[in-house]
């Protein structure tokens, strides 16, 4: 992933294993009925906490600005925002693939 450590926008650097982890290894409950929600939620929340991504679900990790202004008053894409967005979409995919 090659993101410098100073551009994580408040998020911890993700280990490379998070990109290849099979969430169903940790979240074994299948949402077949309403009765399955609480066991599933407990397992999924544990997975998210284990990977230090809870802020992406509870809203405490807000996105950094999408652009920054350089010393010469030029607007350019913010690498912190690109990283935050990548992590956000990873979490969205993990949720969608497990419900």
C-alpha positions in Angstrom: 0.0 0.0 0.0 3.0 2.4 0.4 1.3 5.3 2.2 3.7 7.5 4.2 3.0 7.3 8.0 2.1 11.0 8.2 -0.9 10.9 5.9 -3.2 8.5 7.7 -5.6 11.3 8.7 -6.0 10.0 12.2 -6.4 6.4 11.2 -3.8 3.8 12.2 -1.8 2.4 9.3 -3.4 -0.8 8.2 -1.5 -4.0 8.2 -1.3 -5.6 4.7 -3.2 -8.6 6.0 -6.4 -6.5 6.3 -6.6 -6.3 2.5 -6.6 -10.1 2.1 -8.3 -11.2 5.3 -11.5 -13.2 5.0 -14.0 -11.6 7.3 -16.0 -14.8 7.5 -13.1 -16.4 9.3 -13.9 -14.1 12.2 -17.6 -13.5 11.7 -19.1 -17.0 11.6 -22.7 -16.2 12.3 -24.9 -16.0 9.1 -27.7 -13.5 9.1 -30.5 -15.9 8.3 -33.0 -14.3 10.6 -33.6 -11.4 13.0 -32.5 -13.7 15.8 -29.0 -13.8 14.3 -28.3 -10.1 14.4 -26.9 -9.8 17.9 -24.4 -12.6 17.6 -23.4 -11.4 14.1 -23.1 -7.8 15.4 -20.9 -8.9 18.3 -18.6 -10.9 16.0 -18.4 -8.2 13.4 -17.8 -5.4 16.0 -15.0 -7.5 17.4 -13.4 -7.9 14.0 -13.6 -4.1 13.4 -12.1 -3.3 16.8 -9.4 -5.8 16.3 -8.4 -4.0 13.1 -8.7 -0.5 14.7 -11.5 0.5 12.4 -14.4 1.2 14.8 -14.3 4.9 14.1 -15.3 4.2 10.5 -18.5 2.7 11.7 -19.4 4.9 14.7 -18.6 8.2 12.9 -15.8 9.2 15.2 -13.3 9.1 12.3 -14.3 11.9 10.1 -12.7 12.4 6.6 -9.9 14.9 6.3 -10.3 17.6 3.6 -10.3 16.2 0.1 -7.9 18.9 -1.1 -5.1 21.0 0.5 -3.7 24.4 -0.4 0.0 24.4 -1.0 2.4 27.2 -0.1 1.8 28.7 -3.5 -2.0 28.8 -3.1 -2.5 25.8 -5.4 -5.2 23.3 -4.5 -4.1 19.7 -4.7 -5.5 16.3 -3.7 -4.9 15.4 -0.1 -3.3 12.0 0.3 -4.8 11.7 3.8 -8.3 11.9 2.2 -7.4 9.3 -0.4 -6.3 6.9 2.3 -9.3 7.6 4.5 -11.6 7.0 1.5 -9.9 3.7 0.7 -10.3 2.5 4.3 -13.9 3.7 4.4 -14.7 1.7 1.2 -12.9 -1.4 2.7 -15.1 -1.2 5.7 -18.3 -0.7 3.6 -17.4 -3.8 1.5 -16.8 -5.9 4.7 -20.2 -4.9 6.0 -22.0 -5.4 2.7 -20.4 -8.8 2.1 -21.5 -10.0 5.6 -25.1 -9.2 5.7 
